[in-house]
């Protein structure tokens, strides 16, 4: 069974693996997240070889039907954040999961 790792847990793991302090690791993760967010918001793609790609995905305008009120509502087009894992990571994950079955 997999477990959920939050930002604090990730900072702890990062600190152990790199030898930096927990505060420094937490700060670096925060800076990374803010940088990815601001760059994707600016329309840029962040590509980390062997990991994946962060980008903005355009979502088309669509109509939502509200059954209870018997009304249609127009949902405007917008850009949403997206992530696509690398093929290398997908192969590794698939191979590692087979060991647990």
Secondary structure, DSSP 8 states (H G I E B T S, - for coil): ------HHHHHHHHHHHH---HHHHHHHHHHHHHHHHHHHHTT--EEETTTEEEEEEEE--EEEEETTTTEEEEE--EEEEEEEE-HHHHHHHHHHHHHH-
